[in-house]
Amino acid sequence: MSAPFQHTTVLLAEAIDSLLTTPDGVYVDGTFGRGGHARALLARLSAKGRVIAIDRDVAAVSAATVGDARVSDPRFSIHHTSFANLGTVLAAQGIARIAGLLLDLGVSSPQIDDPARGFSFRFDGPLDMRMDTTRGESAADFLARADERHITEVIRDYGEERFALQIAKALVARRESGNPVRTTGELAKLVAGAVRTREAGQDPATRTFQALRIFVNAELEELEQGLSAALELLAPGARLVVISFHSLEDRIVKTFIARESRHEVDRRAPFAPEKPHRLRAVARIKPSADEVRANPRARSAIMRVAERTDVGAAGGGPSAGPLPSRPASPRGTGRGTSADEGSK
Ligand SMILES: C[S@@+](CC[C@H](N)C(=O)[O-])C[C@H]1O[C@@H](n2cnc3c(N)ncnc32)[C@H](O)[C@@H]1O
């Protein structure tokens, strides 16, 4: 039986070519989705190689573990948590250093295309938007309790929406009339009434939906934590590959790589030793015109690649993998008890 919602992997060959430095390494796919990247990576690894996958969506974890499309490969495991908890996931398995980390950010097509998940204004469904439906607050619950100022800030800062204040006022007025927004269709209609100028080729609700999704899932904070964790875990020569889909997340990745690639000199202490850099920027890659034609969802993708230097890195080369002496703890790799429930 084929899966009801399919995901077309973005920058598949480019990501794997950039990530792979040794076929014997331990790699982390921090955003498994439907496993397009993870499966291609497994196909390129030796019998010694491993792929440790992570996804915060229960549906992604079950796609990897149950049914015809599951990944039945002894070199593969998957963990239900955020990639921000990368260090905990690896420590629980006694792994101190990895040969590469891939983050293909944002939502998958199965998430967007399922009306029950509430990510899209194209279908009517409950206004949820949580990637991890086992915890946290849905977009509808946030809009039901937050004050006008907070709603304005979220829509303005995460959606870069000029009419954030007007949208927030309309939301609060509707709520105060005893009829809070509970569905994607209701929100899309309310936003269309509050946004006064239309951007060509874009639904007026696009920015508001993006903003709420980023906020509900703490996407930018999780990304910052994941990048910091990666720095501690990548072996010298190991690669960090991050695919972003909007400017807010790409800015975080770009700034992080630039900061960690710079020799810092303290101007107030010019004779102090330089702080050597922990990353080397390798590439910035966008999908080809052919890929965008075949998969329009790839159009905003930007992939950045960086390589870990040996400055302050966990020891060993990129092929270095599990440290056998560390005991594996069976549970509790994430925040909350169900964090590792999908592990196999
Ligand atoms: C664009 S899809 C990845 C698609 C995947 N590379 C493939 O080829 O099938 C993004 C996935 O990352 C997951 N995700 C997003 N942010 C995450 C986070 N902070 N931690 C773990 N998973 C996350 C989403 O649930 C979604 O399944």
The ligand as a MOL file (V3000), in Angstrom:
LIG
                    3D

  0  0  0     0  0            999 V3000
M  V30 BEGIN CTAB
M  V30 COUNTS 27 29 0 0 0
M  V30 BEGIN ATOM
M  V30 1 C 11.4800 18.9800 5.1850 0
M  V30 2 S 11.0790 17.6140 6.1740 0 CHG=1
M  V30 3 C 12.4470 16.5270 5.9700 0
M  V30 4 C 12.3270 15.6460 4.7680 0
M  V30 5 C 13.3650 14.5750 4.6570 0
M  V30 6 N 14.6970 15.1020 4.4890 0
M  V30 7 C 13.0200 13.6230 3.5380 0
M  V30 8 O 13.7490 13.5730 2.5570 0
M  V30 9 O 12.0140 12.9270 3.6400 0 CHG=-1
M  V30 10 C 11.3290 18.2150 7.7750 0
M  V30 11 C 11.0860 17.2310 8.8900 0
M  V30 12 O 11.8080 17.6920 10.0020 0
M  V30 13 C 11.0390 17.5680 11.1590 0
M  V30 14 N 11.5130 18.6140 12.0720 0
M  V30 15 C 11.4240 19.9510 11.9320 0
M  V30 16 N 11.9960 20.5630 12.9690 0
M  V30 17 C 12.4820 19.5880 13.7730 0
M  V30 18 C 13.1950 19.5830 15.0100 0
M  V30 19 N 13.5230 20.7190 15.6440 0
M  V30 20 N 13.5580 18.3900 15.5190 0
M  V30 21 C 13.2380 17.2210 14.9020 0
M  V30 22 N 12.5370 17.1730 13.7510 0
M  V30 23 C 12.1710 18.3350 13.1960 0
M  V30 24 C 9.6130 17.7500 10.7150 0
M  V30 25 O 8.7360 17.0910 11.6140 0
M  V30 26 C 9.6490 17.1010 9.3290 0
M  V30 27 O 9.2930 15.7320 9.4120 0
M  V30 END ATOM
M  V30 BEGIN BOND
M  V30 1 1 1 2
M  V30 2 1 2 3
M  V30 3 1 2 10
M  V30 4 1 3 4
M  V30 5 1 4 5
M  V30 6 1 5 6
M  V30 7 1 5 7
M  V30 8 2 7 8
M  V30 9 1 7 9
M  V30 10 1 10 11
M  V30 11 1 11 12
M  V30 12 1 11 26
M  V30 13 1 12 13
M  V30 14 1 13 14
M  V30 15 1 13 24
M  V30 16 1 14 15
M  V30 17 1 14 23
M  V30 18 2 15 16
M  V30 19 1 16 17
M  V30 20 1 17 18
M  V30 21 2 17 23
M  V30 22 1 18 19
M  V30 23 2 18 20
M  V30 24 1 20 21
M  V30 25 2 21 22
M  V30 26 1 22 23
M  V30 27 1 24 25
M  V30 28 1 24 26
M  V30 29 1 26 27
M  V30 END BOND
M  V30 END CTAB
M  END
